[in-house]
Amino acid sequence: MKSGWWKGLLVPAVLLALAEIAMRTNGSVSLSLAAPSDIIAAFGRILLDGSLLVATRDTLVAACVGLVLGGVLGLLLGILFGLVETVDRLMEVTVEAIRPIPSVAVLPIAMLIFGFGYRMEIAIVAFSCLWPVMIMTRSAMSGIEPRLLEVSKALRLSAIDRVVKIVLPAALPRIMVAFRLAAAIALVVAVTVEIAVNPLGLGYGILIAQQALQPAVMLAYLVWIGVIGWGLNVLLSLAQNRLFGRAGRVEMAR
């Protein structure tokens, strides 16, 4: 850890102190905001009564399963489109027509097929995560050194061996970046679906707190979602740096 890292906490600390002073000196009760001390107290209450842990479990299950399903499908499609130019050209119009559709727009279809619950939310998250992984994987395929593919042909490797031994190791740093981006999307989409229609998870907790006029609880959930997103990014960043070192950081810079 770099020396002086604590300096990055100065601005948030000042802002929190100013917010606390403003809320305490205002006098009137706000139905949309709460003092930082009240948010901390509300966080402690929902943590002790178990509601925060249950909501976190529900959201993370939907987000992670959707990320895995969408990521794996996007990875396979990206490899196929990147290596087989004919298939890429045939599917280009179809992919570009479906990709811009917002994930929230397919909610009615998902609800008709799956109803409420995990399956519907997982399907929406998977749909959202598929595209960044597929596009970055397809791009990574085009960046593979052509001589590596020529060597694989000279060695008479099968298509599967070529992908496993040549293609994936060469493209893995960029694929890891794609999964980092998709992880952030998965959390955002999961919470959005829960706020919109699905009665479970952290998003539903925010909705219930808002309807009950409990701004401290609502903001406690919101802050906790930010902490989870930050933690996921840190874990994936550490894994990327551990696996790829400088190569992984170069891919992020691109």
C-alpha positions as CSV (number, residue, x, y, z in Angstrom):
1,M,0.0,0.0,0.0
2,K,1.3,3.4,-1.0
3,S,2.4,5.8,1.7
4,G,0.1,8.7,2.2
5,W,-3.0,6.7,1.1
6,W,-4.9,8.3,3.9
7,K,-4.9,11.6,2.2
8,G,-7.6,10.4,-0.1
9,L,-9.9,10.2,2.9
10,L,-9.6,13.9,3.8
11,V,-12.2,15.2,1.3
12,P,-14.8,12.5,2.2
13,A,-14.2,13.2,5.9
14,V,-14.7,17.0,5.4
15,L,-17.9,16.5,3.4
16,L,-19.3,14.1,6.0
17,A,-18.6,16.6,8.8
18,L,-20.2,19.4,6.8
19,A,-23.3,17.2,6.1
20,E,-23.6,16.3,9.8
21,I,-23.4,20.0,10.8
22,A,-25.9,21.0,8.2
23,M,-28.4,18.4,9.2
24,R,-28.1,19.1,12.9
25,T,-28.4,22.8,12.6
26,N,-31.2,22.8,10.1
27,G,-33.8,21.9,12.7
28,S,-36.5,20.6,10.3
29,V,-36.9,16.9,9.6
30,S,-36.1,15.8,6.1
31,L,-38.0,13.0,4.4
32,S,-35.2,12.5,1.8
33,L,-31.9,13.1,3.6
34,A,-30.3,12.0,6.9
35,A,-27.3,13.0,8.9
36,P,-24.2,10.7,8.5
37,S,-24.6,9.6,12.2
38,D,-28.2,8.6,11.6
39,I,-27.2,6.6,8.5
40,I,-24.5,4.8,10.6
41,A,-27.1,4.0,13.3
42,A,-29.6,2.8,10.7
43,F,-26.9,0.6,9.2
44,G,-26.2,-0.9,12.6
45,R,-30.0,-1.7,13.0
46,I,-30.5,-3.4,9.7
47,L,-27.2,-5.3,10.1
48,L,-28.2,-6.6,13.6
49,D,-31.8,-7.6,12.6
50,G,-30.4,-9.6,9.6
51,S,-32.3,-7.8,6.9
52,L,-29.1,-6.3,5.4
53,L,-27.4,-9.7,5.2
54,V,-30.4,-11.4,3.6
55,A,-30.8,-8.6,1.1
56,T,-27.0,-8.7,0.3
57,R,-27.2,-12.4,-0.2
58,D,-30.1,-12.1,-2.6
59,T,-28.5,-9.4,-4.7
60,L,-25.1,-11.1,-4.9
61,V,-26.6,-14.4,-5.8
62,A,-28.5,-12.9,-8.7
63,A,-25.6,-10.7,-9.8
64,C,-22.9,-13.4,-9.6
65,V,-24.9,-16.1,-11.3
66,G,-26.0,-13.7,-14.0
67,L,-22.4,-12.6,-14.4
68,V,-21.2,-16.2,-14.8
69,L,-23.9,-17.2,-17.3
70,G,-23.7,-14.0,-19.4
71,G,-19.9,-13.9,-19.2
72,V,-19.5,-17.5,-20.3
73,L,-21.9,-17.1,-23.2
74,G,-20.3,-13.9,-24.2
75,L,-16.9,-15.5,-24.0
76,L,-17.9,-18.4,-26.3
77,L,-19.6,-16.1,-28.8
78,G,-16.7,-13.6,-28.7
79,I,-14.2,-16.5,-29.5
80,L,-16.5,-17.8,-32.3
81,F,-17.0,-14.4,-33.9
82,G,-13.3,-13.5,-33.5
83,L,-12.0,-16.7,-35.1
84,V,-14.6,-17.4,-37.8
85,E,-14.9,-14.3,-39.9
86,T,-17.9,-15.7,-41.9
87,V,-20.0,-16.2,-38.7
88,D,-19.0,-12.7,-37.5
89,R,-20.2,-11.1,-40.8
90,L,-23.5,-13.1,-40.7
91,M,-24.3,-12.1,-37.1
92,E,-23.1,-8.5,-37.2
93,V,-26.5,-7.0,-38.0
94,T,-28.3,-9.2,-35.5
95,V,-25.8,-8.4,-32.7
96,E,-25.8,-4.7,-33.4
97,A,-29.6,-4.6,-33.4
98,I,-30.0,-6.4,-30.1
99,R,-27.0,-5.0,-28.2
100,P,-28.3,-1.4,-27.7
101,I,-31.6,-2.6,-26.1
102,P,-31.6,-1.5,-22.5
103,S,-31.8,-4.3,-20.0
104,V,-34.8,-2.7,-18.3
105,A,-36.7,-2.8,-21.6
106,V,-36.6,-6.7,-21.6
107,L,-38.1,-6.8,-18.1
108,P,-41.7,-7.4,-19.3
109,I,-40.5,-10.4,-21.5
110,A,-38.5,-11.8,-18.6
111,M,-41.4,-11.5,-16.2
112,L,-43.7,-13.3,-18.7
113,I,-41.2,-16.2,-19.1
114,F,-39.8,-16.5,-15.5
115,G,-42.2,-14.6,-13.2
116,F,-40.8,-12.9,-10.2
117,G,-37.7,-14.1,-8.3
118,Y,-34.2,-15.2,-8.9
119,R,-34.6,-16.6,-12.4
120,M,-36.0,-13.4,-13.8
121,E,-33.3,-11.2,-12.2
122,I,-30.5,-13.6,-13.3
123,A,-31.8,-13.6,-16.9
124,I,-31.7,-9.8,-17.0
125,V,-28.3,-9.6,-15.5
126,A,-27.0,-12.3,-17.9
127,F,-28.4,-10.4,-20.8
128,S,-26.6,-7.2,-19.7
129,C,-23.3,-8.9,-19.0
130,L,-23.2,-10.8,-22.3
131,W,-22.4,-7.9,-24.5
132,P,-19.3,-6.3,-22.9
133,V,-17.7,-9.7,-22.6
134,M,-18.5,-10.7,-26.1
135,I,-17.4,-7.5,-27.7
136,M,-14.1,-7.3,-25.8
137,T,-13.4,-11.0,-26.4
138,R,-14.0,-10.6,-30.1
139,S,-11.7,-7.6,-30.1
140,A,-9.1,-9.6,-28.2
141,M,-9.2,-12.3,-30.8
142,S,-8.2,-9.8,-33.5
143,G,-5.2,-8.7,-31.4
144,I,-3.7,-12.2,-31.2
145,E,-0.4,-12.5,-33.0
146,P,-1.1,-14.2,-36.4
147,R,2.1,-16.2,-36.1
148,L,0.7,-18.0,-33.0
149,L,-2.3,-19.2,-35.1
150,E,0.1,-20.3,-37.9
151,V,2.1,-22.3,-35.4
152,S,-1.0,-24.0,-34.1
153,K,-1.9,-25.0,-37.6
154,A,1.6,-26.2,-38.3
155,L,1.3,-28.4,-35.1
156,R,-2.0,-29.7,-36.4
157,L,-3.8,-28.8,-33.2
158,S,-7.5,-29.4,-33.1
159,A,-9.9,-26.4,-32.9
160,I,-10.4,-27.0,-29.2
161,D,-6.7,-27.3,-28.4
162,R,-6.0,-24.2,-30.5
163,V,-8.5,-22.2,-28.4
164,V,-7.3,-23.6,-25.0
165,K,-3.6,-23.6,-25.7
166,I,-3.1,-20.6,-28.0
167,V,-6.1,-18.3,-28.1
168,L,-7.2,-18.0,-24.5
169,P,-3.8,-17.5,-22.9
170,A,-3.0,-14.7,-25.4
171,A,-6.4,-13.0,-25.0
172,L,-6.8,-13.6,-21.2
173,P,-5.7,-10.2,-19.9
174,R,-8.3,-8.3,-22.0
175,I,-11.0,-10.9,-21.2
176,M,-10.3,-10.3,-17.5
177,V,-10.9,-6.6,-18.1
178,A,-14.2,-7.5,-19.8
179,F,-15.3,-9.4,-16.7
180,R,-14.4,-6.5,-14.5
181,L,-16.6,-4.2,-16.5
182,A,-19.3,-6.8,-16.6
183,A,-19.2,-7.3,-12.8
184,A,-20.0,-3.6,-12.2
185,I,-22.8,-3.9,-14.7
186,A,-24.2,-7.0,-13.0
187,L,-24.5,-5.2,-9.6
188,V,-26.1,-2.1,-11.1
189,V,-28.6,-4.1,-13.2
190,A,-29.5,-6.4,-10.2
191,V,-30.3,-3.5,-7.9
192,T,-32.2,-1.7,-10.7
193,V,-34.4,-4.8,-11.3
194,E,-35.0,-5.1,-7.6
195,I,-36.1,-1.5,-7.4
196,A,-38.3,-1.8,-10.5
197,V,-40.1,-5.1,-10.1
198,N,-38.4,-7.8,-8.1
199,P,-39.3,-7.9,-4.4
200,L,-36.0,-9.0,-3.0
201,G,-32.4,-7.8,-2.5
202,L,-30.8,-4.5,-1.7
203,G,-32.8,-2.6,-4.3
204,Y,-36.1,-3.7,-2.8
205,G,-34.7,-2.7,0.6
206,I,-34.1,0.8,-0.7
207,L,-37.7,0.9,-2.2
208,I,-39.3,-0.2,1.1
209,A,-37.3,2.3,3.1
210,Q,-38.3,5.1,0.7
211,Q,-42.0,4.1,1.0
212,A,-41.8,4.0,4.8
213,L,-40.2,7.5,4.8
214,Q,-37.0,6.2,6.4
215,P,-34.2,8.2,4.6
216,A,-31.5,7.0,7.0
217,V,-32.2,3.3,6.2
218,M,-32.6,4.1,2.5
219,L,-29.2,5.8,2.4
220,A,-27.6,3.1,4.5
221,Y,-28.6,0.6,1.8
222,L,-27.3,2.9,-0.8
223,V,-23.9,3.4,0.9
224,W,-23.6,-0.4,1.4
225,I,-24.2,-1.0,-2.3
226,G,-21.3,1.4,-3.1
227,V,-19.1,-0.5,-0.6
228,I,-20.0,-3.8,-2.3
229,G,-19.2,-2.4,-5.7
230,W,-15.9,-1.0,-4.5
231,G,-15.0,-4.3,-2.9
232,L,-15.8,-6.4,-6.0
233,N,-13.6,-4.1,-8.1
234,V,-10.8,-4.3,-5.6
235,L,-10.9,-8.1,-5.5
236,L,-11.0,-8.4,-9.3
237,S,-8.2,-5.8,-9.7
238,L,-6.0,-7.8,-7.2
239,A,-6.7,-11.0,-9.1
240,Q,-5.9,-9.4,-12.4
241,N,-2.6,-7.9,-11.1
242,R,-1.7,-11.2,-9.4
243,L,-2.4,-13.2,-12.6
244,F,-1.1,-10.9,-15.3
245,G,1.1,-8.3,-13.5
246,R,2.1,-5.4,-15.8
247,A,0.3,-6.9,-18.8
248,G,-3.0,-6.7,-17.0
249,R,-2.4,-3.0,-16.1
250,V,-1.5,-2.2,-19.7
251,E,-4.7,-3.7,-20.9
252,M,-6.7,-1.5,-18.5
253,A,-4.8,1.5,-19.7
254,R,-5.9,0.8,-23.3
